[in-house]
Amino acid sequence: MAYIKYIPLLLLSLPAKAQLFGQANAQVKYYEQQIAAYHALQSEIKQGYNVCKNGLNGIASINTAELNAHTAYCTALKIPSPAVKNSSQVKDILNYQAYINRAFSQTFEGLNTDEANYETAVKNQVFDGCNKDLVDLQNLLAANKLQLSDDERLKRLNAIHASMLEKYQFSQSFTNSLKILALRRQQESNDANTLTNLYANH
């Protein structure tokens, strides 16, 4: 019965052991909670990664589509449409140029040296302006020269047409004045010759 004396010691140690077991259980529960929280966090991180990955892929797709659309638009701006190419103003401009060339190709007899020099200077100035208009027209109608919308091309075509029309009207008026002056000078010369012949015969 010697072991009986150890019973009080055993009973005294039971609360301490129970406390240790309780702490161990609490620690286990704590670790289980931590593991559960870690799994939840891992799941959230994975979800977030997938969202970011899919989002970036979506953004890349949108950017590619936008770039393709922008490229197609810019390419289209470099090519004039039939509405521009087939405009009646294009034909008008070429007809005006042809008339101006014919108008200044005439010979104006009877002009003195100063008048002839003035006529040449005016002709050269008009031709320089016409050449500029024709170069602008050529660039406007050519592909890959200018990057403009149809509205912008039509506005420029209107400006070229107005510029060439002004030169056409000026050339018409100026050369008609020269013809009248030349005819007057020719008539004066004829009258002078007639008078000279009359006086010579008397």
Phi and psi in degrees as a GROMACS rama.xvg file:
@    title "Ramachandran Plot"
@    xaxis  label "Phi"
@    yaxis  label "Psi"
@TYPE xy
-68.131  -27.5068  ALA-2
-69.1114  -16.0705  TYR-3
-63.5349  -32.2735  ILE-4
-68.2682  -16.2347  LYS-5
-89.1471  -9.49681  TYR-6
-61.2961  -45.1883  ILE-7
-59.8812  -35.5943  PRO-8
-66.3309  -39.803  LEU-9
-64.5619  -42.2705  LEU-10
-66.1167  -35.6758  LEU-11
-66.7549  -32.4805  LEU-12
-81.7853  -15.2247  SER-13
-62.5813  -44.1475  LEU-14
-61.0991  -36.8164  PRO-15
-65.2081  -42.0051  ALA-16
-67.0977  -42.012  LYS-17
-60.485  -39.1506  ALA-18
-63.837  -41.1902  GLN-19
-62.5109  -43.5282  LEU-20
-63.3279  -38.7988  PHE-21
-63.5051  -41.8783  GLY-22
-64.6761  -40.4489  GLN-23
-63.1416  -42.6204  ALA-24
-63.4785  -42.065  ASN-25
-62.6975  -39.2385  ALA-26
-65.2472  -42.474  GLN-27
-61.4616  -46.6417  VAL-28
-60.0109  -39.6831  LYS-29
-61.98  -45.6824  TYR-30
-63.5277  -38.9057  TYR-31
-62.7273  -40.7509  GLU-32
-64.567  -41.0981  GLN-33
-62.8518  -43.5028  GLN-34
-63.7379  -42.665  ILE-35
-62.5933  -42.3318  ALA-36
-64.4542  -38.1689  ALA-37
-64.3477  -43.4326  TYR-38
-62.3392  -41.1416  HIS-39
-63.3485  -42.8164  ALA-40
-63.567  -42.6927  LEU-41
-60.867  -41.2646  GLN-42
-63.8499  -42.518  SER-43
-64.5255  -42.0487  GLU-44
-62.0497  -42.6755  ILE-45
-63.0434  -43.1738  LYS-46
-61.005  -45.4331  GLN-47
-61.8553  -39.4279  GLY-48
-62.8359  -44.1913  TYR-49
-63.2126  -40.1111  ASN-50
-62.0086  -46.0758  VAL-51
-62.4012  -43.8675  CYS-52
-62.5551  -49.2098  LYS-53
-64.9772  -37.6153  ASN-54
-63.8984  -43.4411  GLY-55
-65.7397  -39.0599  LEU-56
-63.5849  -39.4542  ASN-57
-64.0735  -42.7011  GLY-58
-63.2734  -41.7516  ILE-59
-61.7669  -41.0889  ALA-60
-64.5768  -42.606  SER-61
-62.9977  -44.0711  ILE-62
-62.9688  -40.712  ASN-63
-63.4301  -45.3727  THR-64
-62.995  -42.075  ALA-65
-65.2068  -40.8101  GLU-66
-63.2697  -43.4973  LEU-67
-62.7361  -42.2986  ASN-68
-65.7669  -41.4678  ALA-69
-64.235  -42.1501  HIS-70
-63.0764  -43.9457  THR-71
-62.3098  -40.272  ALA-72
-64.4959  -45.4355  TYR-73
-64.2071  -37.6351  CYS-74
-64.9668  -41.705  THR-75
-63.6475  -33.7166  ALA-76
-66.5651  -21.4496  LEU-77
-84.8746  -8.05016  LYS-78
-115.821  118.557  ILE-79
-68.2268  141.194  PRO-80
-81.2695  164.259  SER-81
-56.866  -31.095  PRO-82
-60.4536  -32.9739  ALA-83
-81.9837  -49.0633  VAL-84
-62.3154  -38.6441  LYS-85
-94.7435  11.2976  ASN-86
-63.0252  140.75  SER-87
-63.7141  -21.8112  SER-88
-66.1806  -29.8194  GLN-89
-63.2605  -46.9126  VAL-90
-63.5315  -40.8597  LYS-91
-58.3442  -46.6872  ASP-92
-58.8889  -44.7032  ILE-93
-66.7869  -37.2158  LEU-94
-66.8104  -40.4176  ASN-95
-60.3507  -43.7287  TYR-96
-62.1026  -42.5144  GLN-97
-62.9858  -40.97  ALA-98
-64.5921  -43.9676  TYR-99
-60.3823  -41.8447  ILE-100
-60.909  -44.1091  ASN-101
-65.9012  -41.6277  ARG-102
-60.8552  -42.0604  ALA-103
-88.576  -3.95052  PHE-104
-85.118  -6.10679  SER-105
-69.3068  156.822  GLN-106
-102.011  125.819  THR-107
-104.619  93.7574  PHE-108
-72.5198  147.425  GLU-109
93.5338  -2.52723  GLY-110
-78.2648  143.266  LEU-111
-79.0599  177.725  ASN-112
-60.82  -45.4523  THR-113
-62.875  -42.6154  ASP-114
-66.0981  -41.0625  GLU-115
-64.4313  -41.2004  ALA-116
-64.4855  -39.1574  ASN-117
-64.9503  -42.2917  TYR-118
-60.7918  -40.5859  GLU-119
-66.1606  -42.0361  THR-120
-63.8097  -43.3227  ALA-121
-64.8286  -44.856  VAL-122
-57.6515  -46.2923  LYS-123
-62.7253  -38.9892  ASN-124
-66.7445  -41.7782  GLN-125
-64.4593  -44.0974  VAL-126
-63.5764  -37.9816  PHE-127
-62.117  -43.5826  ASP-128
-64.4938  -39.4447  GLY-129
-63.8538  -42.4669  CYS-130
-60.8366  -40.3441  ASN-131
-63.1496  -44.6341  LYS-132
-61.8523  -40.9335  ASP-133
-69.0956  -35.9163  LEU-134
-65.0655  -42.5431  VAL-135
-61.8019  -40.9617  ASP-136
-65.287  -44.0663  LEU-137
-60.0812  -44.9726  GLN-138
-64.7369  -36.145  ASN-139
-67.1392  -35.1851  LEU-140
-91.6299  -12.9279  LEU-141
-83.5177  148.423  ALA-142
-78.7922  146.832  ALA-143
65.4299  18.7287  ASN-144
-97.8323  -47.6168  LYS-145
-125.556  150.641  LEU-146
-111.383  90.848  GLN-147
-138.182  150.523  LEU-148
-76.0921  168.837  SER-149
-60.5676  -41.1322  ASP-150
-61.0262  -42.6757  ASP-151
-66.5408  -40.2468  GLU-152
-64.0701  -41.6586  ARG-153
-66.181  -36.2799  LEU-154
-63.3417  -43.7723  LYS-155
-66.4541  -37.3476  ARG-156
-62.8337  -40.8479  LEU-157
-60.1999  -41.2718  ASN-158
-66.7131  -42.3482  ALA-159
-64.628  -42.1964  ILE-160
-61.0541  -45.3579  HIS-161
-63.6195  -39.9908  ALA-162
-65.3169  -44.2541  SER-163
-70.7114  -35.2696  MET-164
-62.4592  -41.4016  LEU-165
-61.5034  -42.412  GLU-166
-67.4502  -37.7901  LYS-167
-62.0245  -48.7244  TYR-168
-64.7388  -39.9018  GLN-169
-64.6075  -45.085  PHE-170
-61.8212  -40.2745  SER-171
-59.7981  -49.7103  GLN-172
-66.5483  -44.5481  SER-173
-65.8057  -46.6168  PHE-174
-70.5976  -31.6977  THR-175
-64.7639  -39.6681  ASN-176
-63.5539  -40.4366  SER-177
-65.0079  -39.2642  LEU-178
-64.2746  -42.5905  LYS-179
-63.3146  -43.6217  ILE-180
-63.6578  -42.3354  LEU-181
-64.3751  -41.8881  ALA-182
-64.7565  -39.7879  LEU-183
-63.6675  -43.31  ARG-184
-64.8011  -38.5986  ARG-185
-66.3325  -40.1663  GLN-186
-66.126  -41.3851  GLN-187
-62.3526  -39.456  GLU-188
-66.1513  -41.6413  SER-189
-64.646  -41.9441  ASN-190
-63.4202  -41.1609  ASP-191
-63.6078  -41.3326  ALA-192
-65.7214  -38.8318  ASN-193
-63.3878  -45.945  THR-194
-62.7735  -41.099  LEU-195
-61.8386  -42.3175  THR-196
-66.9291  -38.1988  ASN-197
-62.3278  -46.6282  LEU-198
-67.2216  -31.725  TYR-199
-69.8411  -35.1058  ALA-200
-78.2748  -16.5496  ASN-201
